Amino acid sequence: MGRHLVIVGGGHAHLTVLTRLRDFTGAGHRVTLVSPSPYHYYSGMGPGMLSGIYRPQEIRFHVGRMAQDRGAEFITALVSKIDPVRKILHLSDGSILEYDIASFNTGSDVSMDLPVSLSVEGVFSVKPVDRLYAFRRAVLEGRFEKKVRIVVVGGGPAGVEVSSNARMLLDGARISGSITLVGGRRVLGGFPPRVRQLAIKSLASKKVRILEGITAVSIRPQVVELSDGNTLPRDFVVVAVGVRPSTLYRDSGLPVGSDGGMLVNAYLQSVRFPELFGGGDCICLEGHRLARVGVYAVRQNRILHHNLMSALEGGDFLSFHPGGDYLLIMNMGEGKGIAWKKDIVWNGRLAFLLKDLVDRRFVRKFQVSGEKDEME
Ligand SMILES: Cc1cc2nc3c(=O)[nH]c(=O)nc-3n(C[C@H](O)[C@H](O)[C@H](O)COP(=O)(O)OP(=O)(O)OC[C@H]3O[C@@H](n4cnc5c(N)ncnc54)[C@H](O)[C@@H]3O)c2cc1C
């Protein structure tokens, strides 16, 4: 007899399930996708969207249409609470949804430890990724007396990519302006020293001012207050201070890992509630401490598709093995990148070309709902 599969969040780890939903509906199961937006943006190309290399419709998936075209129901909402005992999801629109099996790919949010609301004018976060497009538009549509002043808070890869690509945006639009990167203790502190060196050199060549040993402590309407007592005047702030899963799982009483992600076993299944599965940034894999990078979400696609089918139909589960070292490439603007895998580091045009190739190939595989023909 058909059962009800609820897919929560159409993120990177759910794309195979979503494009192959007919495997589930065709077997007589009812499927519902719950997502706050009909679109999901591919984060790796977000900085390139900021500078204008990519249009929004080139880097997003119409997950709502993807689901509906394959016989599923699409609900525009957030899941705000899980009742794993009664097998009920509470949605942000006040409704409830019963499930037999539910799979979560709700990602992560920028950890907002700063006393600032993202609704303050001119403040943007790097996630959700479409905020980078809102930032781009705000810069292009703004009227500035002299120079536009941009402050990027956070010295990880996202902060570095956003600083570089913000300069490309200004240069491309002939807007003069300053960009300051508030890098916390050290920009790219936990990364290979050569990556850090190359990134700092590249940022310096783009006249990005780097502050290290300093954190932002608050963001006010005109200024950013710093831990050393100074203030930075600002028109725009982009917050890139690292990500963590939402509190949904902890608040719902599920077993969670150290940063609040749903704790799952090797089958990507909740360690306490076998009807719950998950992938991407919103899970913590038992016995591992995985970086919050999209690489893992991508690697989990096949496992989730298989295991959700097995959970509905009965069958063996596949184990997820995180795999070895992975390649990361930062888009540094000007058609250049910095690439590294473990301690092997290289930079320049080839690095960006490789990133562009890999990213475009991934997007092409899952853009099955006419995304490229859409208007912005
Ligand atoms: C600027 C930037 C660049 C990056 N570049 C790279 C890179 O080049 N390579 C790399 O490996 N990693 C990169 N990352 C990291 C990468 O973004 C994350 O690891 C990746 O997004 C995780 O994918 P996900 O699908 O788990 O989460 P997300 O991409 O965050 O997707 C989660 C989805 O769930 C939906 N959702 C959220 N909450 C709910 C809810 N309560 N109910 C229902 N739906 C919900 C969201 O709308 C979203 O569609 C980058 C991150 C940033 C910020």
The ligand as an SDF file (V2000), in Angstrom:
LIG
                    3D

 53 58  0  0  0  0  0  0  0  0999 V2000
   29.0670   31.8210   -0.6820 C   0  0  0  0  0  0  0  0  0  0  0  0
   29.2270   30.3590   -0.4670 C   0  0  0  0  0  0  0  0  0  0  0  0
   29.9700   29.6060   -1.3860 C   0  0  0  0  0  0  0  0  0  0  0  0
   30.1490   28.2360   -1.1730 C   0  0  0  0  0  0  0  0  0  0  0  0
   30.8760   27.5340   -2.0880 N   0  0  0  0  0  0  0  0  0  0  0  0
   31.0470   26.2080   -1.9260 C   0  0  0  0  0  0  0  0  0  0  0  0
   31.7980   25.4480   -2.8830 C   0  0  0  0  0  0  0  0  0  0  0  0
   32.3110   25.9890   -3.8590 O   0  0  0  0  0  0  0  0  0  0  0  0
   31.9260   24.1090   -2.6700 N   0  0  0  0  0  0  0  0  0  0  0  0
   31.3570   23.4900   -1.5840 C   0  0  0  0  0  0  0  0  0  0  0  0
   31.4930   22.2680   -1.4350 O   0  0  0  0  0  0  0  0  0  0  0  0
   30.6400   24.1710   -0.6610 N   0  0  0  0  0  0  0  0  0  0  0  0
   30.4660   25.5140   -0.8090 C   0  0  0  0  0  0  0  0  0  0  0  0
   29.7400   26.2140    0.1190 N   0  0  0  0  0  0  0  0  0  0  0  0
   29.0930   25.4820    1.2290 C   0  0  0  0  0  0  0  0  0  0  0  0
   27.7310   25.0370    0.7630 C   0  0  0  0  0  0  0  0  0  0  0  0
   26.9180   26.1640    0.5680 O   0  0  0  0  0  0  0  0  0  0  0  0
   26.9200   24.1980    1.7280 C   0  0  0  0  0  0  0  0  0  0  0  0
   27.6830   23.1790    2.2600 O   0  0  0  0  0  0  0  0  0  0  0  0
   25.7210   23.6230    0.9390 C   0  0  0  0  0  0  0  0  0  0  0  0
   24.8490   24.6840    0.5950 O   0  0  0  0  0  0  0  0  0  0  0  0
   24.9540   22.6030    1.7250 C   0  0  0  0  0  0  0  0  0  0  0  0
   23.8780   22.1860    0.9470 O   0  0  0  0  0  0  0  0  0  0  0  0
   22.4700   21.8580    1.5970 P   0  0  0  0  0  0  0  0  0  0  0  0
   21.6200   21.4210    0.4850 O   0  0  0  0  0  0  0  0  0  0  0  0
   22.6500   20.9870    2.7570 O   0  0  0  0  0  0  0  0  0  0  0  0
   21.9470   23.2470    2.2040 O   0  0  0  0  0  0  0  0  0  0  0  0
   21.3670   24.5480    1.5380 P   0  0  0  0  0  0  0  0  0  0  0  0
   22.0940   24.8560    0.2910 O   0  0  0  0  0  0  0  0  0  0  0  0
   21.3790   25.5660    2.6390 O   0  0  0  0  0  0  0  0  0  0  0  0
   19.8560   24.1880    1.1520 O   0  0  0  0  0  0  0  0  0  0  0  0
   18.8490   23.9680    2.0920 C   0  0  0  0  0  0  0  0  0  0  0  0
   17.4820   24.0990    1.4850 C   0  0  0  0  0  0  0  0  0  0  0  0
   16.4940   23.8350    2.4730 O   0  0  0  0  0  0  0  0  0  0  0  0
   15.4990   24.8560    2.5090 C   0  0  0  0  0  0  0  0  0  0  0  0
   15.0610   24.9860    3.9100 N   0  0  0  0  0  0  0  0  0  0  0  0
   15.7340   25.5810    4.9260 C   0  0  0  0  0  0  0  0  0  0  0  0
   15.0430   25.4680    6.0870 N   0  0  0  0  0  0  0  0  0  0  0  0
   13.9270   24.7740    5.8190 C   0  0  0  0  0  0  0  0  0  0  0  0
   12.8130   24.3170    6.6040 C   0  0  0  0  0  0  0  0  0  0  0  0
   12.7410   24.5430    7.9300 N   0  0  0  0  0  0  0  0  0  0  0  0
   11.8000   23.6510    5.9980 N   0  0  0  0  0  0  0  0  0  0  0  0
   11.8740   23.3950    4.6640 C   0  0  0  0  0  0  0  0  0  0  0  0
   12.9010   23.7790    3.8790 N   0  0  0  0  0  0  0  0  0  0  0  0
   13.9250   24.4630    4.4360 C   0  0  0  0  0  0  0  0  0  0  0  0
   16.2280   26.0860    1.9800 C   0  0  0  0  0  0  0  0  0  0  0  0
   15.3160   26.9970    1.3920 O   0  0  0  0  0  0  0  0  0  0  0  0
   17.1850   25.4880    0.9470 C   0  0  0  0  0  0  0  0  0  0  0  0
   16.5820   25.3870   -0.3180 O   0  0  0  0  0  0  0  0  0  0  0  0
   29.5530   27.5970   -0.0510 C   0  0  0  0  0  0  0  0  0  0  0  0
   28.8090   28.3540    0.8570 C   0  0  0  0  0  0  0  0  0  0  0  0
   28.6370   29.7070    0.6550 C   0  0  0  0  0  0  0  0  0  0  0  0
   27.8150   30.4930    1.6470 C   0  0  0  0  0  0  0  0  0  0  0  0
  1  2  1  0
  2  3  1  0
  2 52  2  0
  3  4  2  0
  4  5  1  0
  4 50  1  0
  5  6  2  0
  6  7  1  0
  6 13  1  0
  7  8  2  0
  7  9  1  0
  9 10  1  0
 10 11  2  0
 10 12  1  0
 12 13  2  0
 13 14  1  0
 14 15  1  0
 14 50  1  0
 15 16  1  0
 16 17  1  0
 16 18  1  0
 18 19  1  0
 18 20  1  0
 20 21  1  0
 20 22  1  0
 22 23  1  0
 23 24  1  0
 24 25  2  0
 24 26  1  0
 24 27  1  0
 27 28  1  0
 28 29  2  0
 28 30  1  0
 28 31  1  0
 31 32  1  0
 32 33  1  0
 33 34  1  0
 33 48  1  0
 34 35  1  0
 35 36  1  0
 35 46  1  0
 36 37  1  0
 36 45  1  0
 37 38  2  0
 38 39  1  0
 39 40  1  0
 39 45  2  0
 40 41  1  0
 40 42  2  0
 42 43  1  0
 43 44  2  0
 44 45  1  0
 46 47  1  0
 46 48  1  0
 48 49  1  0
 50 51  2  0
 51 52  1  0
 52 53  1  0
M  END
$$$$
